[in-house]
Amino acid sequence: MPGLSREFKEKLLQENARLTILIEAGGIAETVNAHGSPHLTLVHPTEIVVRKSNYICSRTLAVKADKASTDLSRDIIEKLKNPAQKVKITLTVEV
């Protein structure tokens, strides 16, 4: 997963890592909380998936998320559907 620093990956690979994902679009913000795992590979070159389950593959960034895409607010989903919409995603990992 290019673009993620070595320090970020090292923290995310710890057993007690907690990941906060802040999605901001058009004045609306949504937060998703998830967990890291020592079993993550973090190697997919183009795709990132955050999962509610414990399933891990090369695309998995985090597991045990508190929201899936269907749990996001309809307001932010509408913003994300617009290809011209600027979106800011902030990933914060704590151990």
TIMI-2910 file (N, C-alpha, C, CB; in pm, 1 decimal, decimal comma, always signed):
<rs>
+----------+----------+----------+----------+----------+----------+----------+----------+----------+----------+----------+----------+------+
!      n_x !      n_y !      n_z !     ca_x !     ca_y !     ca_z !      c_x !      c_y !      c_z !     cb_x !     cb_y !     cb_z ! resn !
+----------+----------+----------+----------+----------+----------+----------+----------+----------+----------+----------+----------+------+
!    +84,5 !   -116,9 !     +0,0 !     +0,0 !     +0,0 !     +0,0 !    +89,1 !   +123,3 !     +0,0 !    -96,2 !     -0,2 !   +121,5 !  Met !
!   +122,0 !   +166,3 !   -119,5 !   +206,4 !   +285,1 !   -129,9 !   +136,8 !   +406,5 !    -68,8 !   +242,2 !   +312,7 !   -276,7 !  Pro !
!   +214,7 !   +496,8 !    -18,7 !   +158,8 !   +616,9 !    +41,1 !   +142,1 !   +608,8 !   +192,0 !    +27,5 !   +646,1 !    -20,9 !  Gly !
!   +147,7 !   +488,8 !   +246,9 !   +142,6 !   +473,7 !   +392,5 !   +285,8 !   +465,0 !   +443,4 !    +59,4 !   +346,8 !   +434,8 !  Leu !
!   +317,9 !   +546,1 !   +540,7 !   +455,3 !   +547,9 !   +591,5 !   +489,9 !   +418,0 !   +663,0 !   +475,5 !   +666,3 !   +685,9 !  Ser !
!   +617,2 !   +389,6 !   +673,1 !   +664,3 !   +271,0 !   +744,3 !   +620,6 !   +276,9 !   +890,2 !   +817,9 !   +258,5 !   +734,5 !  Arg !
!   +630,4 !   +395,3 !   +951,2 !   +590,2 !   +412,2 !  +1091,1 !   +441,1 !   +381,2 !  +1109,5 !   +620,8 !   +555,7 !  +1138,6 !  Glu !
!   +357,5 !   +430,0 !  +1017,7 !   +213,0 !   +404,3 !  +1023,2 !   +187,1 !   +253,8 !  +1015,7 !   +139,1 !   +478,2 !   +907,6 !  Phe !
!   +249,6 !   +187,5 !   +918,9 !   +230,8 !    +43,0 !   +902,1 !   +276,5 !    -34,3 !  +1025,2 !   +306,7 !     -6,2 !   +779,1 !  Lys !
!   +389,6 !     +4,0 !  +1082,6 !   +440,4 !    -65,2 !  +1202,2 !   +341,8 !    -54,4 !  +1317,9 !   +576,8 !     -7,3 !  +1244,2 !  Glu !
!   +281,1 !    +62,6 !  +1334,8 !   +181,9 !    +80,6 !  +1441,1 !    +56,7 !     -2,2 !  +1412,8 !   +144,9 !   +229,4 !  +1455,9 !  Lys !
!    +10,3 !     -0,2 !  +1286,8 !   -111,7 !    -70,8 !  +1250,0 !    -97,4 !   -222,0 !  +1266,0 !   -149,7 !    -37,5 !  +1107,0 !  Leu !
!    +24,3 !   -272,3 !  +1256,8 !    +49,8 !   -415,7 !  +1268,5 !    +57,5 !   -464,1 !  +1413,5 !   +177,8 !   -450,0 !  +1197,6 !  Leu !
!    +40,9 !   -375,8 !  +1507,9 !    +43,2 !   -415,8 !  +1648,5 !    -95,0 !   -467,7 !  +1690,3 !    +86,4 !   -296,6 !  +1738,6 !  Gln !
!    -94,4 !   -563,5 !  +1781,2 !   -217,2 !   -631,9 !  +1824,0 !   -323,4 !   -535,3 !  +1876,5 !   -184,6 !   -734,1 !  +1931,4 !  Glu !
!   -282,9 !   -431,4 !  +1946,5 !   -378,9 !   -339,5 !  +2009,0 !   -399,4 !   -210,1 !  +1929,4 !   -332,7 !   -305,3 !  +2148,9 !  Asn !
!   -362,9 !   -209,3 !  +1802,2 !   -375,0 !    -87,9 !  +1720,3 !   -521,2 !    -52,7 !  +1695,1 !   -301,8 !   -105,9 !  +1586,5 !  Ala !
!   -551,4 !    +75,6 !  +1707,8 !   -684,1 !   +128,4 !  +1677,9 !   -669,7 !   +232,1 !  +1566,7 !   -751,1 !   +190,9 !  +1805,7 !  Arg !
!   -751,8 !   +218,5 !  +1463,9 !   -747,3 !   +308,8 !  +1349,6 !   -873,6 !   +393,1 !  +1346,6 !   -731,1 !   +230,4 !  +1217,6 !  Leu !
!   -855,8 !   +523,4 !  +1332,7 !   -967,7 !   +614,9 !  +1313,4 !   -959,5 !   +668,0 !  +1171,1 !   -965,9 !   +731,9 !  +1418,4 !  Thr !
!  -1070,0 !   +656,4 !  +1099,6 !  -1077,4 !   +703,7 !   +961,1 !  -1176,9 !   +817,9 !   +958,6 !  -1119,4 !   +588,7 !   +861,3 !  Ile !
!  -1129,9 !   +936,5 !   +925,4 !  -1215,9 !  +1054,3 !   +915,5 !  -1235,0 !  +1085,6 !   +767,3 !  -1154,4 !  +1177,4 !   +992,6 !  Leu !
!  -1359,9 !  +1083,4 !   +722,3 !  -1393,5 !  +1112,7 !   +582,7 !  -1465,7 !  +1246,7 !   +581,1 !  -1482,2 !   +998,6 !   +518,2 !  Ile !
!  -1412,7 !  +1341,3 !   +504,2 !  -1472,9 !  +1474,4 !   +495,3 !  -1502,9 !  +1506,9 !   +349,8 !  -1379,7 !  +1581,9 !   +557,1 !  Glu !
!  -1626,9 !  +1549,3 !   +323,6 !  -1668,1 !  +1584,2 !   +187,4 !  -1780,5 !  +1687,0 !   +193,3 !  -1713,6 !  +1457,9 !   +108,7 !  Ala !
!  -1762,7 !  +1798,0 !   +126,8 !  -1868,3 !  +1897,8 !   +115,6 !  -1924,3 !  +1945,1 !   +248,1 !  -1978,0 !  +1843,8 !    +34,1 !  Gly !
!  -1840,0 !  +1961,4 !   +347,7 !  -1884,1 !  +2010,8 !   +477,3 !  -1944,6 !  +1904,6 !   +568,0 !  -1982,7 !  +2118,7 !   +457,3 !  Gly !
!  -1941,1 !  +1779,8 !   +525,2 !  -1993,0 !  +1669,5 !   +605,5 !  -1876,2 !  +1581,5 !   +646,2 !  -2100,6 !  +1587,4 !   +527,3 !  Ile !
!  -1877,9 !  +1533,2 !   +770,2 !  -1771,2 !  +1445,7 !   +818,4 !  -1831,0 !  +1317,4 !   +875,1 !  -1685,5 !  +1517,4 !   +925,5 !  Ala !
!  -1760,5 !  +1209,2 !   +853,9 !  -1802,0 !  +1078,1 !   +904,8 !  -1677,7 !  +1009,7 !   +959,6 !  -1871,2 !   +990,4 !   +792,7 !  Glu !
!  -1691,9 !   +943,3 !  +1073,1 !  -1579,7 !   +872,4 !  +1135,0 !  -1609,2 !   +723,0 !  +1138,8 !  -1552,4 !   +926,0 !  +1277,9 !  Thr !
!  -1507,8 !   +644,4 !  +1104,7 !  -1514,2 !   +498,8 !  +1114,6 !  -1398,7 !   +456,1 !  +1204,8 !  -1506,3 !   +429,1 !   +971,8 !  Val !
!  -1427,1 !   +371,1 !  +1300,6 !  -1325,0 !   +318,8 !  +1390,7 !  -1302,7 !   +171,6 !  +1358,8 !  -1365,9 !   +338,0 !  +1540,0 !  Asn !
!  -1175,8 !   +131,2 !  +1354,4 !  -1142,2 !     -7,4 !  +1321,4 !  -1016,0 !    -46,3 !  +1397,5 !  -1122,3 !    -25,8 !  +1167,3 !  Ala !
!   -967,6 !   -167,0 !  +1371,0 !   -851,0 !   -219,7 !  +1441,7 !   -746,6 !   -270,5 !  +1343,3 !   -892,4 !   -332,2 !  +1537,6 !  His !
!   -622,8 !   -259,5 !  +1384,0 !   -513,5 !   -318,8 !  +1310,1 !   -496,9 !   -463,2 !  +1352,6 !   -383,6 !   -240,3 !  +1331,3 !  Gly !
!   -393,8 !   -528,4 !  +1297,1 !   -366,6 !   -668,5 !  +1330,8 !   -226,2 !   -704,1 !  +1284,7 !   -471,7 !   -763,7 !  +1265,8 !  Ser !
!   -157,8 !   -789,8 !  +1359,3 !    -26,1 !   -836,2 !  +1314,9 !    -35,2 !   -923,0 !  +1189,2 !    +42,0 !   -914,4 !  +1426,5 !  Pro !
!   -156,4 !   -964,9 !  +1153,1 !   -175,2 !  -1051,2 !  +1036,2 !   -195,2 !   -972,6 !   +906,4 !   -293,9 !  -1142,2 !  +1058,6 !  His !
!   -208,2 !   -841,2 !   +914,8 !   -223,9 !   -759,0 !   +794,0 !    -96,9 !   -767,0 !   +709,7 !   -255,6 !   -610,9 !   +831,1 !  Leu !
!   -114,5 !   -766,3 !   +576,4 !     +2,8 !   -767,1 !   +488,2 !    +33,0 !   -627,7 !   +432,5 !    -18,8 !   -865,5 !   +372,8 !  Thr !
!    -70,1 !   -545,6 !   +412,5 !    -55,5 !   -406,3 !   +366,9 !    +29,0 !   -397,5 !   +239,1 !     +8,6 !   -320,5 !   +477,8 !  Leu !
!     +1,3 !   -485,4 !   +143,6 !    +85,0 !   -489,8 !    +23,8 !    +12,1 !   -459,2 !   -106,5 !   +147,3 !   -623,4 !    +13,1 !  Val !
!   -119,3 !   -448,0 !   -106,8 !   -189,2 !   -425,7 !   -234,0 !   -150,0 !   -289,9 !   -291,3 !   -343,3 !   -434,1 !   -214,9 !  His !
!   -114,8 !   -284,1 !   -419,7 !    -65,2 !   -158,5 !   -477,7 !   -172,4 !    -53,3 !   -505,9 !     +6,2 !   -188,4 !   -604,3 !  Pro !
!   -300,3 !    -93,3 !   -517,0 !   -401,5 !     +4,5 !   -559,6 !   -531,0 !     +4,8 !   -479,4 !   -434,9 !    -19,7 !   -700,7 !  Thr !
!   -557,9 !    -97,2 !   -398,9 !   -687,2 !   -106,1 !   -331,5 !   -671,7 !   -115,4 !   -180,2 !   -764,8 !   -226,4 !   -382,8 !  Glu !
!   -766,8 !    -52,2 !   -111,0 !   -770,4 !    -56,1 !    +34,8 !   -913,5 !    -90,3 !    +76,4 !   -723,1 !    +80,8 !    +97,7 !  Ile !
!   -926,9 !   -188,0 !   +166,4 !  -1057,3 !   -228,4 !   +218,3 !  -1052,4 !   -224,9 !   +370,9 !  -1097,2 !   -370,6 !   +166,7 !  Val !
!  -1155,5 !   -166,7 !   +430,6 !  -1172,3 !   -168,8 !   +575,4 !  -1290,9 !   -261,1 !   +600,2 !  -1195,3 !    -22,5 !   +636,7 !  Val !
!  -1271,8 !   -359,3 !   +686,6 !  -1372,3 !   -464,6 !   +702,9 !  -1435,0 !   -464,9 !   +842,2 !  -1310,0 !   -599,7 !   +675,3 !  Arg !
!  -1563,2 !   -501,8 !   +848,2 !  -1628,5 !   -523,2 !   +977,5 !  -1588,5 !   -659,0 !  +1034,6 !  -1782,4 !   -513,9 !   +963,4 !  Lys !
!  -1550,8 !   -749,4 !   +948,6 !  -1513,3 !   -884,7 !   +990,7 !  -1364,7 !   -890,4 !  +1025,9 !  -1546,0 !   -987,2 !   +879,7 !  Ser !
!  -1316,8 !  -1010,6 !  +1052,6 !  -1174,5 !  -1034,1 !  +1078,7 !  -1101,3 !  -1083,9 !   +955,0 !  -1157,8 !  -1134,3 !  +1191,7 !  Asn !
!  -1170,4 !  -1092,3 !   +840,7 !  -1109,3 !  -1144,7 !   +718,8 !   -994,9 !  -1054,1 !   +673,4 !  -1214,7 !  -1158,4 !   +606,9 !  Tyr !
!   -884,0 !  -1115,6 !   +634,9 !   -767,0 !  -1038,9 !   +590,6 !   -718,4 !  -1093,5 !   +456,9 !   -653,0 !  -1044,3 !   +696,6 !  Ile !
!   -694,4 !  -1003,3 !   +362,8 !   -627,6 !  -1034,9 !   +237,0 !   -533,4 !   -918,2 !   +206,8 !   -731,9 !  -1058,7 !   +119,0 !  Cys !
!   -471,1 !   -919,4 !    +91,6 !   -372,6 !   -814,6 !    +59,4 !   -434,3 !   -674,8 !    +53,8 !   -306,1 !   -845,6 !    -74,0 !  Ser !
!   -565,7 !   -665,1 !    +31,9 !   -632,8 !   -534,7 !    +22,6 !   -674,9 !   -479,3 !   +157,9 !   -753,9 !   -545,8 !    -66,1 !  Arg !
!   -670,7 !   -559,4 !   +263,4 !   -724,6 !   -520,9 !   +394,3 !   -634,5 !   -421,0 !   +465,9 !   -743,9 !   -644,4 !   +481,5 !  Thr !
!   -691,6 !   -305,7 !   +500,7 !   -621,7 !   -204,1 !   +579,2 !   -651,3 !   -221,9 !   +727,8 !   -662,2 !    -62,7 !   +533,1 !  Leu !
!   -775,3 !   -258,9 !   +760,9 !   -814,3 !   -273,1 !   +901,1 !   -933,0 !   -367,5 !   +911,2 !   -848,6 !   -135,4 !   +963,7 !  Ala !
!   -953,6 !   -420,4 !  +1032,0 !  -1062,1 !   -515,2 !  +1058,1 !  -1146,1 !   -466,5 !  +1175,8 !  -1006,0 !   -656,9 !  +1086,4 !  Val !
!  -1256,5 !   -534,8 !  +1199,3 !  -1346,7 !   -504,9 !  +1311,5 !  -1393,1 !   -359,1 !  +1312,5 !  -1277,7 !   -536,9 !  +1443,1 !  Lys !
!  -1425,2 !   -307,6 !  +1194,5 !  -1473,5 !   -169,3 !  +1183,7 !  -1612,3 !   -156,8 !  +1244,5 !  -1475,7 !   -123,4 !  +1036,5 !  Ala !
!  -1643,3 !    -38,9 !  +1293,4 !  -1775,4 !    -16,8 !  +1352,0 !  -1879,5 !    +25,3 !  +1248,6 !  -1766,5 !    +88,1 !  +1460,2 !  Asp !
!  -1836,3 !    +42,1 !  +1122,6 !  -1930,4 !    +78,9 !  +1015,9 !  -1887,5 !    +13,8 !   +884,7 !  -1938,4 !   +233,7 !   +999,8 !  Lys !
!  -1986,2 !    -22,5 !   +805,5 !  -1965,0 !    -62,0 !   +666,6 !  -2015,5 !    +53,6 !   +580,1 !  -2039,1 !   -198,4 !   +631,7 !  Ala !
!  -1999,4 !    +43,3 !   +449,7 !  -2044,9 !   +151,5 !   +362,7 !  -2194,2 !   +178,3 !   +379,7 !  -2014,3 !   +118,2 !   +217,0 !  Ser !
!  -2272,0 !    +75,1 !   +405,8 !  -2416,3 !    +93,5 !   +424,2 !  -2450,9 !   +166,3 !   +553,5 !  -2485,5 !    -40,5 !   +422,2 !  Thr !
!  -2354,4 !   +176,1 !   +645,3 !  -2377,5 !   +244,8 !   +772,0 !  -2343,4 !   +393,8 !   +766,0 !  -2296,7 !   +178,9 !   +881,1 !  Asp !
!  -2279,6 !   +436,2 !   +658,2 !  -2245,0 !   +578,6 !   +644,4 !  -2371,7 !   +659,6 !   +619,6 !  -2142,8 !   +600,4 !   +528,6 !  Leu !
!  -2369,5 !   +785,9 !   +658,1 !  -2487,3 !   +871,3 !   +639,7 !  -2517,6 !   +888,6 !   +491,2 !  -2465,8 !  +1009,1 !   +706,4 !  Ser !
!  -2644,1 !   +896,2 !   +460,0 !  -2687,0 !   +915,7 !   +320,2 !  -2633,3 !  +1047,9 !   +267,0 !  -2841,9 !   +912,4 !   +308,7 !  Arg !
!  -2619,3 !  +1149,1 !   +353,3 !  -2568,9 !  +1279,4 !   +309,7 !  -2426,2 !  +1267,3 !   +255,7 !  -2573,2 !  +1380,4 !   +425,9 !  Asp !
!  -2340,2 !  +1196,7 !   +328,1 !  -2202,5 !  +1185,2 !   +280,6 !  -2194,6 !  +1093,5 !   +158,6 !  -2111,3 !  +1132,6 !   +392,6 !  Ile !
!  -2278,8 !   +992,2 !   +152,4 !  -2281,7 !   +904,4 !    +34,8 !  -2315,8 !   +985,9 !    -89,9 !  -2384,6 !   +789,1 !    +54,3 !  Ile !
!  -2412,9 !  +1074,4 !    -79,2 !  -2449,8 !  +1159,0 !   -193,7 !  -2331,8 !  +1246,4 !   -236,8 !  -2571,6 !  +1247,7 !   -158,5 !  Glu !
!  -2259,0 !  +1301,2 !   -140,4 !  -2140,6 !  +1381,8 !   -172,9 !  -2035,9 !  +1296,3 !   -244,3 !  -2080,2 !  +1444,4 !    -44,6 !  Lys !
!  -2013,0 !  +1173,9 !   -195,0 !  -1910,2 !  +1086,8 !   -251,7 !  -1945,6 !  +1037,2 !   -392,7 !  -1887,8 !   +967,9 !   -160,1 !  Leu !
!  -2073,2 !  +1038,5 !   -427,9 !  -2115,6 !   +996,4 !   -562,2 !  -2075,2 !  +1097,8 !   -668,9 !  -2267,1 !   +975,6 !   -565,6 !  Lys !
!  -2053,2 !  +1221,1 !   -628,9 !  -2018,8 !  +1327,8 !   -723,0 !  -1869,2 !  +1321,1 !   -756,0 !  -2055,9 !  +1467,4 !   -664,2 !  Asn !
!  -1832,1 !  +1289,7 !   -881,1 !  -1690,4 !  +1277,6 !   -915,5 !  -1611,9 !  +1408,6 !   -901,7 !  -1677,6 !  +1227,0 !  -1056,1 !  Pro !
!  -1680,3 !  +1520,9 !   -897,6 !  -1612,6 !  +1649,6 !   -882,9 !  -1591,6 !  +1687,4 !   -736,3 !  -1692,3 !  +1758,3 !   -953,0 !  Ala !
!  -1651,9 !  +1611,8 !   -645,4 !  -1643,4 !  +1642,8 !   -502,9 !  -1503,5 !  +1615,5 !   -449,7 !  -1746,5 !  +1561,7 !   -424,2 !  Gln !
!  -1445,4 !  +1712,7 !   -383,3 !  -1316,9 !  +1690,9 !   -316,3 !  -1344,4 !  +1617,8 !   -185,5 !  -1240,9 !  +1826,8 !   -290,8 !  Lys !
!  -1261,6 !  +1517,6 !   -158,0 !  -1277,2 !  +1435,2 !    -39,1 !  -1143,7 !  +1431,2 !    +34,2 !  -1325,6 !  +1291,4 !    -75,7 !  Val !
!  -1149,6 !  +1446,9 !   +165,0 !  -1030,1 !  +1435,7 !   +247,3 !  -1048,7 !  +1316,9 !   +341,1 !  -1002,8 !  +1567,8 !   +327,3 !  Lys !
!   -951,9 !  +1225,9 !   +339,7 !   -956,3 !  +1110,3 !   +428,6 !   -832,2 !  +1114,7 !   +517,1 !   -963,9 !   +975,7 !   +347,8 !  Ile !
!   -855,2 !  +1116,0 !   +647,5 !   -745,4 !  +1120,6 !   +744,4 !   -743,0 !   +989,4 !   +822,2 !   -760,6 !  +1242,6 !   +841,4 !  Thr !
!   -628,3 !   +922,8 !   +819,3 !   -608,5 !   +797,5 !   +891,9 !   -521,6 !   +824,5 !  +1012,3 !   -544,9 !   +688,8 !   +801,5 !  Leu !
!   -569,8 !   +787,3 !  +1130,9 !   -494,3 !   +805,2 !  +1254,1 !   -487,6 !   +671,5 !  +1325,9 !   -558,6 !   +914,5 !  +1344,6 !  Thr !
!   -365,9 !   +625,1 !  +1353,8 !   -349,3 !   +497,6 !  +1423,5 !   -289,4 !   +523,4 !  +1561,2 !   -259,5 !   +400,1 !  +1341,5 !  Val !
!   -346,3 !   +456,5 !  +1662,1 !   -297,8 !   +467,9 !  +1799,9 !   -276,8 !   +328,1 !  +1854,3 !   -397,5 !   +548,4 !  +1889,6 !  Glu !
!   -173,9 !   +314,3 !  +1936,3 !   -147,8 !   +184,8 !  +2001,6 !   -145,8 !   +203,3 !  +2151,4 !    -14,0 !   +123,2 !  +1953,4 !  Val !
+----------+----------+----------+----------+----------+----------+----------+----------+----------+----------+----------+----------+------+
</rs>
